[in-house]
């Protein structure tokens, strides 16, 4: 397995002068294909900031993120959106589903935006794995929190991305649903050979990872599980 993603001298500073806050301090690390990584840290430690930079949703103050040999920050805005949609799956704590669309249309949205053909066999396999068969025509308001999160996971996986970035994906769920979602994320990434990077403050959630890293004072402390 080779390196899928490389981070070089990544910095993020908010504000200017005396009021500036250095959220991330010159981070350097790489992520291998097919592994499960967890980044833990206290609230406000910069975990979400790092994940948004790795996903190309935000721009750094300095440094670079290279995914599959391509710099995320060398693209135009349109190119970045297309690359992100095709190669990166993002699971948000708040689900970010479109309320006016059914579960199935929410899942297919990245494909609609790209005008890509739907791989029906893969889609059915995803729906089965995520226990969403029978929920396809329901709207987000008609689904439970756990079901909405499973829809969000299916949407993140539908494009067969190289990496799945999950930002506190269990934060809004009860303990049972949280473990269920975590198990599904791990299993689907294993089955579909994707790299999973999950950000959390929950040490229990972290214990199944291949690598557990801690973000503290803008720096990463590396360690294996």
Backbone torsions as a table, in degrees:
resi	resn	phi	psi	omega
1	UNK	NA	131.4	179.2
2	UNK	-100.3	-179.0	177.7
3	UNK	-77.5	130.3	179.2
4	UNK	-91.5	-40.5	-174.7
5	UNK	-135.4	137.9	178.3
6	UNK	-126.9	135.9	178.6
7	UNK	-115.1	127.4	-176.4
8	UNK	-126.0	118.0	174.4
9	UNK	47.9	42.9	-174.7
10	UNK	-76.7	123.6	-179.5
11	UNK	-128.3	147.8	171.5
12	UNK	-141.9	119.4	178.8
13	UNK	-119.2	130.0	175.8
14	UNK	-104.2	138.8	178.6
15	UNK	79.3	179.2	-177.7
16	UNK	-134.4	156.5	175.6
17	UNK	60.6	-136.6	-176.9
18	UNK	-66.4	-23.1	-178.5
19	UNK	-89.0	0.3	-176.5
20	UNK	-72.0	146.1	178.3
21	UNK	-125.6	124.1	-179.9
22	UNK	-89.3	95.4	-175.9
23	UNK	-72.5	-38.2	179.1
24	UNK	-132.4	133.0	-173.4
25	UNK	-114.6	96.2	172.5
26	UNK	42.7	64.2	-179.3
27	UNK	-80.9	138.6	175.5
28	UNK	-134.0	118.0	175.8
29	UNK	-164.8	167.3	176.5
30	UNK	-131.6	155.8	-179.0
31	UNK	-123.2	128.7	-178.0
32	UNK	-86.4	156.1	177.4
33	UNK	-65.4	140.0	170.0
34	UNK	75.2	9.2	-179.3
35	UNK	-103.2	161.2	179.5
36	UNK	-109.2	114.2	-179.2
37	UNK	-111.1	143.2	172.9
38	UNK	-125.5	134.5	172.7
39	UNK	-113.1	120.9	179.4
40	UNK	-110.9	164.5	179.2
41	UNK	165.2	158.9	179.9
42	UNK	-65.3	162.1	175.2
43	UNK	-59.0	133.0	-179.8
44	UNK	84.6	6.9	-178.0
45	UNK	-80.8	-6.8	178.7
46	UNK	104.0	9.7	-176.8
47	UNK	-60.9	-49.6	-179.0
48	UNK	-67.1	-36.6	176.9
49	UNK	-58.3	-46.6	-179.8
50	UNK	-62.3	-44.7	-177.7
51	UNK	-64.2	-39.1	178.9
52	UNK	-67.0	-33.1	175.6
53	UNK	-70.4	-41.4	179.8
54	UNK	-65.0	-27.9	179.0
55	UNK	-90.2	-2.0	179.6
56	UNK	74.5	17.0	178.6
57	UNK	-80.9	-21.0	-178.2
58	UNK	-134.9	159.0	179.3
59	UNK	-105.2	142.0	-179.5
60	UNK	-79.4	163.9	171.8
61	UNK	-74.1	-31.1	177.8
62	UNK	-161.7	161.5	177.5
63	UNK	92.5	-172.5	-173.3
64	UNK	-149.0	155.7	171.9
65	UNK	-123.7	121.5	-176.3
66	UNK	-115.2	117.1	179.5
67	UNK	-114.5	123.7	-178.6
68	UNK	50.8	40.4	176.1
69	UNK	81.9	1.6	-178.2
70	UNK	-115.6	133.3	177.1
71	UNK	-74.8	126.8	-179.7
72	UNK	-66.4	-21.2	-173.6
73	UNK	-104.4	11.8	177.0
74	UNK	-97.2	-7.9	-177.9
75	UNK	-83.2	158.6	164.4
76	UNK	-72.8	168.4	-179.1
77	UNK	-58.4	-42.2	-179.0
78	UNK	-66.7	-45.0	178.9
79	UNK	-61.5	-40.9	-179.7
80	UNK	-63.6	-41.9	180.0
81	UNK	-62.3	-41.6	-179.7
82	UNK	-67.6	-46.6	-179.4
83	UNK	-61.6	-43.8	179.9
84	UNK	-61.5	-44.5	-178.2
85	UNK	-63.0	-34.4	-175.3
86	UNK	-87.5	-32.8	-170.2
87	UNK	-114.0	-12.5	-177.1
88	UNK	-125.2	127.3	172.8
89	UNK	-102.1	132.1	-177.4
90	UNK	-121.5	127.9	176.5
91	UNK	-113.9	117.1	-177.3
92	UNK	-95.3	153.8	176.1
93	UNK	-62.8	-36.0	-174.7
94	UNK	-90.6	12.9	178.3
95	UNK	69.8	-48.7	-179.0
96	UNK	56.1	40.8	175.3
97	UNK	-85.8	154.7	178.5
98	UNK	-89.8	114.5	-171.1
99	UNK	-63.3	-24.7	-176.9
100	UNK	-85.3	-1.3	-179.8
101	UNK	-113.2	150.9	177.4
102	UNK	-69.2	168.2	177.8
103	UNK	-55.9	-45.1	-177.0
104	UNK	-65.4	-41.6	179.0
105	UNK	-67.1	-35.6	174.7
106	UNK	-61.7	-42.9	179.6
107	UNK	-63.3	-41.5	-175.9
108	UNK	-81.5	-7.8	-172.0
109	UNK	-51.6	-45.0	178.7
110	UNK	-60.6	-31.6	178.3
111	UNK	-73.7	-40.2	176.8
112	UNK	-60.0	-45.3	-177.7
113	UNK	-62.8	-31.7	-179.8
114	UNK	-92.0	-4.4	-175.4
115	UNK	53.4	44.4	-179.3
116	UNK	-98.8	150.5	178.2
117	UNK	-69.9	145.7	-179.7
118	UNK	-88.0	125.6	174.9
119	UNK	-83.2	94.9	-172.2
120	UNK	-61.7	-38.4	-179.3
121	UNK	-62.8	-44.9	179.2
122	UNK	-65.9	-42.6	-179.6
123	UNK	-61.1	-45.5	179.8
124	UNK	-63.4	-40.4	178.4
125	UNK	-61.2	-42.6	178.1
126	UNK	-63.2	-46.5	-178.8
127	UNK	-61.0	-39.5	178.3
128	UNK	-67.4	-47.7	-177.3
129	UNK	-60.6	-36.0	-177.7
130	UNK	-95.0	8.6	177.5
131	UNK	52.3	49.9	179.3
132	UNK	-112.7	4.0	175.8
133	UNK	-61.5	128.4	-178.1
134	UNK	95.2	-11.7	-179.5
135	UNK	-104.4	-1.3	-169.9
136	UNK	-56.5	-38.0	-174.5
137	UNK	-96.9	8.1	176.8
138	UNK	-86.1	151.7	178.3
139	UNK	-93.5	157.2	-178.1
140	UNK	-49.8	-38.2	-178.9
141	UNK	-65.9	-19.3	-178.7
142	UNK	-93.7	-1.5	-177.0
143	UNK	-109.1	156.6	175.4
144	UNK	-76.1	169.7	177.9
145	UNK	-58.8	-44.5	179.6
146	UNK	-63.3	-38.7	179.0
147	UNK	-67.9	-41.4	177.5
148	UNK	-62.4	-38.0	178.9
149	UNK	-67.8	-35.2	177.3
150	UNK	-67.6	-35.7	174.7
151	UNK	-62.9	-43.0	179.5
152	UNK	-63.2	-36.6	177.9
153	UNK	-67.9	-42.7	178.2
154	UNK	-60.9	-41.1	178.0
155	UNK	-62.3	-39.0	179.7
156	UNK	-67.3	-29.5	-175.2
157	UNK	-95.4	-15.6	-170.5
158	UNK	-61.2	-27.8	-178.3
159	UNK	-88.0	2.5	-176.2
160	UNK	56.4	56.6	-176.5
161	UNK	-70.2	162.2	177.4
162	UNK	-75.5	-34.0	-176.4
163	UNK	-139.9	143.0	175.7
164	UNK	-113.1	123.3	178.1
165	UNK	-106.4	121.6	-176.3
166	UNK	-120.1	117.7	-176.3
167	UNK	-100.2	100.7	-178.8
168	UNK	45.7	52.9	-172.1
169	UNK	-66.2	-14.6	-178.9
170	UNK	-107.6	5.0	-173.3
171	UNK	-60.9	-30.8	-177.8
172	UNK	-99.0	10.6	-173.8
173	UNK	-110.8	155.2	172.6
174	UNK	-71.4	168.0	-172.6
175	UNK	-57.2	-43.4	-178.2
176	UNK	-65.0	-47.2	179.3
177	UNK	-64.3	-35.6	-179.5
178	UNK	-61.1	-47.9	179.6
179	UNK	-65.5	-36.9	179.1
180	UNK	-61.8	-47.6	-179.7
181	UNK	-63.8	-41.7	179.1
182	UNK	-62.2	-45.7	179.0
183	UNK	-61.2	-41.9	179.8
184	UNK	-64.7	-44.0	178.9
185	UNK	-58.6	-47.4	180.0
186	UNK	-62.0	-45.9	-175.9
187	UNK	-67.0	-45.3	-178.6
188	UNK	-64.6	-38.7	178.3
189	UNK	-66.2	-36.3	178.1
190	UNK	-68.2	-46.2	-178.4
191	UNK	-63.7	-41.5	-175.6
192	UNK	-98.4	12.2	172.8
193	UNK	57.1	44.3	178.0
194	UNK	-106.1	154.4	174.1
195	UNK	-85.4	138.1	-179.9
196	UNK	-120.8	126.0	174.3
197	UNK	-122.1	114.4	-174.1
198	UNK	-117.8	131.8	177.8
199	UNK	-103.5	131.7	-179.5
200	UNK	-156.5	164.4	171.6
201	UNK	-109.3	3.1	-174.0
202	UNK	-96.8	111.6	-177.9
203	UNK	-65.5	-31.5	178.7
204	UNK	-63.7	-41.5	179.4
205	UNK	-63.0	-35.8	-172.6
206	UNK	-72.6	-19.2	-165.5
207	UNK	-66.3	-16.6	-179.2
208	UNK	-92.9	2.5	-176.1
209	UNK	-75.3	155.5	172.1
210	UNK	-72.1	-37.1	-179.8
211	UNK	-135.1	134.5	174.2
212	UNK	-118.1	120.0	178.2
213	UNK	-115.2	146.3	179.7
214	UNK	-112.2	130.8	176.1
215	UNK	-100.9	119.6	-175.8
216	UNK	-142.1	126.7	179.5
217	UNK	51.6	40.0	176.1
218	UNK	78.1	4.9	179.4
219	UNK	-123.4	149.2	178.6
220	UNK	-94.9	133.1	173.0
221	UNK	-107.0	119.3	-172.9
222	UNK	-91.2	141.6	177.8
223	UNK	-164.2	151.7	177.4
224	UNK	-96.1	157.2	177.3
225	UNK	-69.6	NA	NA
